[in-house]
């Protein structure tokens, strides 16, 4: 067995979809190993982090890109 094999556990990341709270555009992304999904909205360019806290409870953090001019 190789070091990168999971030992027989078949776990697949599911595509997560939600609407941007800022503009309403559909945002989609895959979670990382820590179950955190990072997505940038294509319309308003807000960066969102979605963290799963339970079966029916998610937290969405929104960050705006600010240039240092």
NORPERA-V864334 format. One record per pair of residues at least 4 apart in sequence whose ideal C-beta (glycine too) atoms are under 7 Angstrom apart, sorted by the first residue. I is the first residue (numbers start at 0). J is the second residue. D is the distance in Angstrom with one decimal. If there is no record, write none. Layout:
i=I j=J d=D
i=I j=J d=D
This chain:
i=0 j=4 d=5.3
i=5 j=10 d=6.9
i=12 j=29 d=4.7
i=12 j=30 d=5.4
i=14 j=27 d=6.0
i=14 j=29 d=6.2
i=15 j=27 d=7.0
i=15 j=28 d=6.0
i=15 j=30 d=6.3
i=15 j=36 d=5.0
i=15 j=49 d=6.3
i=16 j=25 d=6.3
i=16 j=27 d=4.8
i=17 j=26 d=5.7
i=17 j=49 d=7.0
i=18 j=23 d=5.5
i=18 j=25 d=5.9
i=18 j=26 d=6.9
i=19 j=23 d=6.1
i=19 j=24 d=4.7
i=19 j=26 d=5.3
i=19 j=40 d=4.5
i=19 j=43 d=6.6
i=19 j=45 d=6.6
i=20 j=59 d=6.9
i=20 j=61 d=6.8
i=21 j=40 d=6.8
i=21 j=43 d=5.1
i=21 j=45 d=5.1
i=21 j=61 d=6.8
i=22 j=40 d=6.5
i=22 j=42 d=4.9
i=22 j=43 d=4.4
i=24 j=40 d=5.4
i=24 j=41 d=6.1
i=24 j=42 d=4.2
i=26 j=38 d=4.6
i=26 j=40 d=5.8
i=26 j=47 d=6.3
i=27 j=38 d=7.0
i=28 j=36 d=4.5
i=28 j=37 d=6.6
i=28 j=38 d=4.1
i=29 j=36 d=6.8
i=30 j=34 d=4.9
i=30 j=35 d=6.1
i=30 j=36 d=4.6
i=31 j=35 d=5.6
i=34 j=51 d=5.0
i=35 j=48 d=6.0
i=35 j=50 d=5.3
i=36 j=49 d=4.3
i=37 j=46 d=7.0
i=37 j=48 d=5.5
i=38 j=47 d=5.2
i=39 j=44 d=6.2
i=39 j=46 d=5.1
i=40 j=44 d=6.1
i=40 j=45 d=4.8
i=40 j=47 d=6.9
i=44 j=64 d=6.1
i=45 j=61 d=5.4
i=45 j=62 d=7.0
i=45 j=63 d=5.9
i=46 j=62 d=4.5
i=46 j=64 d=6.8
i=47 j=59 d=5.6
i=47 j=60 d=6.9
i=47 j=61 d=5.4
i=48 j=60 d=4.5
i=49 j=57 d=5.7
i=49 j=59 d=5.1
i=50 j=57 d=6.7
i=50 j=58 d=4.8
i=51 j=57 d=5.5
i=52 j=56 d=4.5
i=52 j=57 d=6.5
i=52 j=58 d=5.8
